[in-house]
Amino acid sequence: MHPNAIVSEHASISQEVEIDPYTIVDSHVRVGAFSFVAAVVLVNKDVLPYTIADGQWVSSRAVNKVGLKRAGFSQKERLYIDWAVRILLKLSLTVELALESIASECGPDPHIEHLTHFVSTSERGIARK
């Protein structure tokens, strides 16, 4: 871990995690699986799984395509995830409408179920553009 990263007591960090310098993660915030958070970001909301997040105040910007491919996700799984994340990042939709749209447009997939469960159980709100 970089010496300028600050992690509070009782934080749980998995193996092979890299925290970039000057990254601040607020209390009770969740960073989703297979996500990537850029350096110099204040993480004050939940970061969507499978995404790349950046900005002074964290915002999920796009799917972490390289990370998902390296992790062995199939092309079909990556396409479903990409479509679901695109729907979630549409600011013209409320989160509730985005979840309804994902349910009707994306095929049954455990990664989509994980994503929608993550969003629907968010207490801090999700980081959107």
C-alpha positions in Angstrom: 0.0 0.0 0.0 1.2 3.5 -0.8 2.3 5.5 2.3 -0.2 8.3 1.4 -3.2 6.0 1.3 -5.3 6.2 4.5 -7.2 3.2 5.7 -9.3 3.4 8.9 -9.1 0.8 11.6 -11.3 -2.3 11.1 -11.0 -1.9 7.3 -11.0 -5.2 5.5 -8.8 -5.4 2.4 -8.4 -8.5 0.3 -5.2 -9.9 -1.0 -3.6 -8.4 -4.2 -5.3 -5.0 -3.7 -3.5 -1.9 -4.7 -4.6 1.4 -3.3 -3.3 4.4 -5.2 -1.8 7.4 -3.4 -4.2 10.1 -2.1 -7.3 7.9 -2.5 -9.8 8.5 0.3 -12.6 6.0 0.9 -15.3 7.3 3.2 -16.9 5.3 6.0 -19.5 2.7 5.1 -18.9 3.0 1.3 -18.7 -0.2 -0.8 -16.3 -0.6 -3.8 -17.8 -3.3 -6.1 -16.0 -6.4 -7.3 -13.7 -6.0 -10.3 -13.9 -2.2 -10.2 -11.0 0.1 -10.6 -10.8 3.5 -8.7 -8.3 6.0 -10.1 -5.9 7.9 -7.9 -6.8 11.2 -6.1 -10.4 10.3 -5.8 -12.7 10.9 -2.8 -14.9 7.8 -2.6 -18.1 9.1 -0.9 -20.6 6.8 -2.6 -20.7 3.1 -3.6 -18.6 2.3 -6.7 -20.4 0.0 -9.1 -19.0 -3.5 -9.5 -17.2 -4.0 -12.9 -16.5 -0.3 -13.5 -13.8 2.3 -13.7 -14.4 5.2 -11.4 -12.6 8.6 -11.3 -13.2 12.3 -10.7 -12.5 14.4 -7.6 -15.8 13.1 -6.2 -16.0 9.5 -7.3 -18.1 8.7 -10.4 -18.3 5.4 -12.3 -17.5 6.2 -15.9 -17.3 3.0 -17.9 -17.0 -0.8 -17.6 -13.6 -2.1 -16.6 -13.3 -4.1 -19.9 -9.6 -4.9 -19.5 -10.0 -6.1 -15.9 -13.0 -8.3 -16.8 -11.2 -9.9 -19.7 -8.1 -10.5 -17.6 -10.3 -12.1 -15.0 -11.6 -14.6 -17.5 -15.1 -13.2 -18.1 -16.6 -14.6 -21.3 -17.5 -12.2 -24.2 -21.2 -12.8 -23.5 -20.8 -12.0 -19.8 -18.8 -8.8 -20.6 -21.5 -7.7 -23.1 -24.3 -8.2 -20.5 -22.3 -6.3 -17.9 -21.5 -3.5 -20.4 -25.2 -3.1 -21.4 -26.4 -3.1 -17.7 -23.8 -0.5 -16.6 -24.6 1.7 -19.6 -28.3 1.6 -18.4 -27.3 2.5 -14.9 -25.1 5.4 -15.9 -27.9 7.0 -17.9 -28.7 10.1 -15.8 -32.0 10.5 -17.6 -33.2 7.3 -15.7 -33.7 7.1 -12.0 -31.9 4.2 -10.3 -35.3 2.4 -9.9 -36.1 2.8 -13.6 -32.6 1.7 -14.6 -33.0 -1.5 -12.5 -36.4 -2.2 -14.2 -34.8 -1.7 -17.6 -31.9 -4.0 -16.8 -34.4 -6.7 -15.6 -36.2 -6.5 -18.9 -33.3 -6.0 -21.3 -30.4 -8.2 -19.9 -30.5 -11.9 -19.9 -30.4 -13.9 -16.7 -26.8 -13.9 -15.6 -25.2 -14.2 -12.1 -23.0 -11.1 -12.7 -26.1 -9.0 -13.6 -27.8 -10.3 -10.5 -24.8 -9.3 -8.4 -24.8 -5.8 -10.0 -28.5 -5.2 -9.4 -28.3 -6.5 -5.9 -25.3 -4.3 -5.1 -27.3 -1.2 -6.4 -30.6 -2.1 -4.7 -28.9 -2.6 -1.4 -26.8 0.6 -1.6 -27.3 2.8 1.5 -24.9 5.7 0.5 -26.1 5.9 -3.1 -24.2 4.8 -6.2 -21.5 6.9 -7.9 -22.9 7.9 -11.3 -21.7 10.6 -13.7 
